[in-house]
């Protein structure tokens, strides 16, 4: 979470925006208009909260028909189709646990060894003792800006890039690909430290002589985070591959989670969830923000039409 002066600077910069084009057509899910309408109601906080027996379900009840337990009972074939589907969760700790479990399963299914590649950490610019390093490796990615102390990597598994490595070549934070191979070093204790990962990233514009098309070399990068011990604050400098396993992902917004699917049948919900995630009204500041963006969209449209001479002097927008 961004706090303090940084948050204020971000809010100030955001308010300097004066040109907005609001995208109203959902092309990703355009083949399922009922799902598009459901997403729009969730986005605006205007969901159908009450079911009409024999006529229509509430939006919450519609989503409950997508729970895995319901699909397993009523549509076994559809249930089986979600075996390797991406998983969206709200907590990083759960994401990391799911990714490690899936990595174990992937290694077993492909008859490969499950291997962890460790981060190199320094505290206040100095090397640390082995027992200190063990404690730092155990920190969650919520504390380390998504840099895993122990990163599971098995050739053939899906991975996600966690930094803007080369934006002009379409290798950015969130880019997904397939791990093809690794180069690494081993220390005196037998721990592996990745030196380079070769990842095939669809859509990459990077071309390196000697490497296959779409093959991207990913090198360790350094990030800093704070660590508290004995009531003291330390700055940790971590060097690790900017990669995460790409079976499970995080997002706190139910609309964003659902909108990743091209249709309602592309959604499966892991477990029961409270209706408040769907039925809650938008907060006043969110409604004001949406109204501000809509007004800017209208003003942008008006200025564009006038500047391109698309209206006569007697016409109005």
DATA-V655121 format. One record per residue. N is the residue number from 1. RES is the residue in three letters. D_FIRST is the distance of its C-alpha to the first C-alpha in whole Angstrom. Layout:
n->(N | N)
res->(RES | RES)
d_first->(D_FIRST | D_FIRST)
This chain:
n->(1 | 2 | 3 | 4 | 5 | 6 | 7 | 8 | 9 | 10 | 11 | 12 | 13 | 14 | 15 | 16 | 17 | 18 | 19 | 20 | 21 | 22 | 23 | 24 | 25 | 26 | 27 | 28 | 29 | 30 | 31 | 32 | 33 | 34 | 35 | 36 | 37 | 38 | 39 | 40 | 41 | 42 | 43 | 44 | 45 | 46 | 47 | 48 | 49 | 50 | 51 | 52 | 53 | 54 | 55 | 56 | 57 | 58 | 59 | 60 | 61 | 62 | 63 | 64 | 65 | 66 | 67 | 68 | 69 | 70 | 71 | 72 | 73 | 74 | 75 | 76 | 77 | 78 | 79 | 80 | 81 | 82 | 83 | 84 | 85 | 86 | 87 | 88 | 89 | 90 | 91 | 92 | 93 | 94 | 95 | 96 | 97 | 98 | 99 | 100 | 101 | 102 | 103 | 104 | 105 | 106 | 107 | 108 | 109 | 110 | 111 | 112 | 113 | 114 | 115 | 116 | 117 | 118 | 119 | 120 | 121 | 122 | 123 | 124 | 125 | 126 | 127 | 128 | 129 | 130 | 131 | 132 | 133 | 134 | 135 | 136 | 137 | 138 | 139 | 140 | 141 | 142 | 143 | 144 | 145 | 146 | 147 | 148 | 149 | 150 | 151 | 152 | 153 | 154 | 155 | 156 | 157 | 158 | 159 | 160 | 161 | 162 | 163 | 164 | 165 | 166 | 167 | 168 | 169 | 170 | 171 | 172 | 173 | 174 | 175 | 176 | 177 | 178 | 179 | 180 | 181 | 182 | 183 | 184 | 185 | 186 | 187 | 188 | 189 | 190 | 191 | 192 | 193 | 194 | 195 | 196 | 197 | 198 | 199 | 200 | 201 | 202 | 203 | 204 | 205 | 206 | 207 | 208 | 209 | 210 | 211 | 212 | 213 | 214 | 215 | 216 | 217 | 218 | 219 | 220 | 221 | 222 | 223 | 224 | 225 | 226 | 227 | 228 | 229 | 230 | 231 | 232 | 233 | 234 | 235 | 236 | 237 | 238 | 239 | 240 | 241 | 242 | 243 | 244 | 245 | 246 | 247 | 248 | 249 | 250 | 251 | 252 | 253 | 254 | 255 | 256 | 257 | 258 | 259 | 260 | 261 | 262 | 263 | 264 | 265 | 266 | 267 | 268 | 269 | 270 | 271 | 272 | 273 | 274 | 275 | 276 | 277 | 278 | 279 | 280 | 281 | 282 | 283 | 284 | 285 | 286 | 287 | 288 | 289 | 290 | 291 | 292 | 293 | 294 | 295 | 296 | 297 | 298 | 299 | 300 | 301 | 302 | 303 | 304 | 305 | 306 | 307 | 308 | 309 | 310 | 311 | 312 | 313 | 314 | 315 | 316 | 317)
res->(UNK | UNK | UNK | UNK | UNK | UNK | UNK | UNK | UNK | UNK | UNK | UNK | UNK | UNK | UNK | UNK | UNK | UNK | UNK | UNK | UNK | UNK | UNK | UNK | UNK | UNK | UNK | UNK | UNK | UNK | UNK | UNK | UNK | UNK | UNK | UNK | UNK | UNK | UNK | UNK | UNK | UNK | UNK | UNK | UNK | UNK | UNK | UNK | UNK | UNK | UNK | UNK | UNK | UNK | UNK | UNK | UNK | UNK | UNK | UNK | UNK | UNK | UNK | UNK | UNK | UNK | UNK | UNK | UNK | UNK | UNK | UNK | UNK | UNK | UNK | UNK | UNK | UNK | UNK | UNK | UNK | UNK | UNK | UNK | UNK | UNK | UNK | UNK | UNK | UNK | UNK | UNK | UNK | UNK | UNK | UNK | UNK | UNK | UNK | UNK | UNK | UNK | UNK | UNK | UNK | UNK | UNK | UNK | UNK | UNK | UNK | UNK | UNK | UNK | UNK | UNK | UNK | UNK | UNK | UNK | UNK | UNK | UNK | UNK | UNK | UNK | UNK | UNK | UNK | UNK | UNK | UNK | UNK | UNK | UNK | UNK | UNK | UNK | UNK | UNK | UNK | UNK | UNK | UNK | UNK | UNK | UNK | UNK | UNK | UNK | UNK | UNK | UNK | UNK | UNK | UNK | UNK | UNK | UNK | UNK | UNK | UNK | UNK | UNK | UNK | UNK | UNK | UNK | UNK | UNK | UNK | UNK | UNK | UNK | UNK | UNK | UNK | UNK | UNK | UNK | UNK | UNK | UNK | UNK | UNK | UNK | UNK | UNK | UNK | UNK | UNK | UNK | UNK | UNK | UNK | UNK | UNK | UNK | UNK | UNK | UNK | UNK | UNK | UNK | UNK | UNK | UNK | UNK | UNK | UNK | UNK | UNK | UNK | UNK | UNK | UNK | UNK | UNK | UNK | UNK | UNK | UNK | UNK | UNK | UNK | UNK | UNK | UNK | UNK | UNK | UNK | UNK | UNK | UNK | UNK | UNK | UNK | UNK | UNK | UNK | UNK | UNK | UNK | UNK | UNK | UNK | UNK | UNK | UNK | UNK | UNK | UNK | UNK | UNK | UNK | UNK | UNK | UNK | UNK | UNK | UNK | UNK | UNK | UNK | UNK | UNK | UNK | UNK | UNK | UNK | UNK | UNK | UNK | UNK | UNK | UNK | UNK | UNK | UNK | UNK | UNK | UNK | UNK | UNK | UNK | UNK | UNK | UNK | UNK | UNK | UNK | UNK | UNK | UNK | UNK | UNK | UNK | UNK | UNK | UNK | UNK | UNK | UNK | UNK | UNK | UNK | UNK | UNK | UNK | UNK | UNK | UNK | UNK | UNK | UNK | UNK | UNK)
d_first->(0 | 4 | 6 | 10 | 13 | 10 | 9 | 13 | 14 | 12 | 14 | 17 | 17 | 17 | 19 | 22 | 22 | 26 | 27 | 26 | 27 | 26 | 27 | 29 | 31 | 29 | 31 | 29 | 31 | 34 | 36 | 35 | 35 | 34 | 31 | 30 | 31 | 29 | 26 | 26 | 27 | 24 | 22 | 24 | 24 | 28 | 28 | 32 | 31 | 35 | 37 | 41 | 43 | 45 | 43 | 39 | 36 | 33 | 30 | 29 | 32 | 32 | 29 | 30 | 33 | 31 | 30 | 31 | 34 | 35 | 36 | 37 | 40 | 41 | 40 | 40 | 40 | 37 | 36 | 37 | 35 | 32 | 32 | 31 | 28 | 24 | 22 | 19 | 17 | 14 | 13 | 13 | 16 | 18 | 17 | 18 | 21 | 23 | 23 | 24 | 27 | 28 | 28 | 31 | 32 | 32 | 34 | 37 | 37 | 38 | 40 | 38 | 36 | 33 | 31 | 28 | 27 | 26 | 23 | 25 | 23 | 24 | 23 | 23 | 25 | 28 | 29 | 28 | 30 | 30 | 29 | 26 | 26 | 26 | 23 | 21 | 22 | 21 | 17 | 15 | 13 | 10 | 11 | 12 | 10 | 13 | 16 | 18 | 21 | 23 | 23 | 26 | 28 | 31 | 33 | 33 | 30 | 27 | 24 | 21 | 20 | 17 | 17 | 19 | 22 | 25 | 24 | 28 | 29 | 26 | 24 | 21 | 17 | 18 | 22 | 24 | 27 | 29 | 30 | 33 | 34 | 33 | 34 | 33 | 34 | 35 | 35 | 38 | 36 | 36 | 32 | 32 | 29 | 29 | 30 | 30 | 29 | 31 | 30 | 31 | 29 | 31 | 31 | 30 | 32 | 33 | 36 | 37 | 41 | 42 | 39 | 39 | 37 | 34 | 33 | 30 | 30 | 27 | 27 | 24 | 22 | 20 | 16 | 15 | 13 | 14 | 16 | 18 | 21 | 24 | 22 | 21 | 18 | 19 | 18 | 19 | 20 | 20 | 22 | 22 | 23 | 20 | 21 | 20 | 22 | 22 | 24 | 20 | 17 | 14 | 13 | 12 | 15 | 18 | 20 | 18 | 19 | 23 | 23 | 23 | 26 | 30 | 31 | 31 | 33 | 30 | 28 | 28 | 26 | 26 | 27 | 27 | 24 | 24 | 25 | 23 | 20 | 23 | 25 | 22 | 23 | 20 | 19 | 21 | 18 | 18 | 21 | 22 | 19 | 22 | 25 | 24 | 23 | 27 | 28 | 27 | 28 | 32 | 32 | 31 | 34 | 37 | 36 | 37 | 40 | 41 | 41 | 42 | 45 | 45 | 46 | 49 | 49 | 50 | 47 | 44 | 41)
